[in-house]
Amino acid sequence: MSSSKQVNSMEFHFLVILYWAIYLQSYSFVKKVLRCCGLIEDLQRLPEGDLTRVKKGGENLSGGQRQRIGLARAVYKNASIYLLDDPLSAIDPCLRQKIFDKVIN
């Protein structure tokens, strides 16, 4: 198997997508970011919680879940400036407003 096929078939745990944040930030900060980005409910719904395998590129996640994970990763960096390109477009309106109020506003 070529290395490109190995890379394309690699799977990652949901937790691994966010791994660096858990090790670099306090657990309470991680929980707060997950809550504000609406990911706690997703973790509860996934078959194996944070150990659910996610295929590379997030094939088995919805567009909204992928966007919220990306937003959470950005928030974890705790930067003073963020450049966001329509990070809420694939998220349903009710959750979009909550995330906007808690994270972006």
C-alpha positions in Angstrom: 0.0 0.0 0.0 1.4 3.4 -1.0 1.9 6.0 1.7 -0.8 8.2 0.1 -3.4 5.4 0.4 -2.3 4.9 4.0 -2.9 8.6 4.7 -6.2 8.6 2.9 -7.5 5.6 4.9 -6.2 6.8 8.3 -8.9 7.3 11.0 -8.8 9.6 13.9 -10.7 9.6 17.2 -12.9 12.6 17.7 -10.8 13.4 20.7 -7.6 13.3 18.7 -8.9 16.1 16.4 -8.8 18.3 19.5 -5.9 16.6 21.3 -3.5 19.5 21.5 -6.1 21.7 23.3 -6.7 19.2 26.0 -3.0 18.9 26.8 -2.3 22.6 26.5 -5.3 24.1 28.3 -7.1 23.3 31.5 -9.9 20.8 31.5 -12.4 23.4 32.6 -11.4 25.6 29.6 -11.8 22.7 27.3 -15.3 21.9 28.7 -16.3 25.5 28.4 -15.2 25.7 24.7 -17.0 22.4 23.9 -20.2 23.7 25.6 -20.0 27.1 23.8 -19.4 25.5 20.4 -22.3 23.1 20.9 -20.2 20.0 20.9 -21.2 18.5 24.2 -24.4 17.2 22.8 -22.6 15.8 19.8 -20.2 13.9 22.0 -23.1 12.4 23.9 -24.9 11.4 20.6 -21.8 9.7 19.1 -21.8 5.9 19.4 -18.6 5.8 21.5 -18.6 9.4 22.8 -15.2 11.0 22.4 -13.7 7.7 21.4 -15.8 7.5 18.2 -13.7 7.0 15.2 -13.9 9.9 12.7 -12.5 9.3 9.2 -10.0 11.7 7.8 -11.8 14.8 6.6 -14.7 14.1 8.9 -16.6 12.0 6.4 -18.9 10.7 9.1 -19.6 14.1 10.6 -22.2 16.6 9.4 -21.1 19.9 7.9 -22.2 21.7 11.0 -20.2 19.4 13.3 -17.1 19.9 11.2 -17.6 23.7 11.3 -18.1 23.6 15.1 -15.0 21.5 15.6 -13.0 24.0 13.5 -14.4 26.9 15.5 -13.5 25.1 18.8 -10.0 24.5 17.6 -9.7 28.2 16.8 -11.1 29.2 20.2 -8.7 26.8 22.0 -5.8 28.9 20.6 -7.0 31.8 22.7 -5.7 34.3 20.2 -6.3 38.0 20.4 -7.4 38.2 16.7 -9.3 35.6 14.7 -9.9 35.5 10.9 -13.2 33.6 10.3 -14.7 32.9 7.0 -18.4 32.2 7.5 -17.9 29.7 10.3 -21.6 29.3 11.1 -23.0 28.7 7.6 -23.7 25.0 8.0 -25.2 25.3 11.5 -28.9 25.4 12.2 -30.3 28.9 13.0 -31.1 28.2 16.7 -27.6 26.8 17.5 -26.0 29.4 15.2 -27.4 32.2 17.4 -26.3 30.6 20.6 -22.7 30.0 19.3 -22.6 33.6 18.0 -23.6 35.0 21.4 -21.2 32.8 23.4 -18.2 32.6 21.1 -18.1 35.3 18.5 -19.9 38.2 20.1 
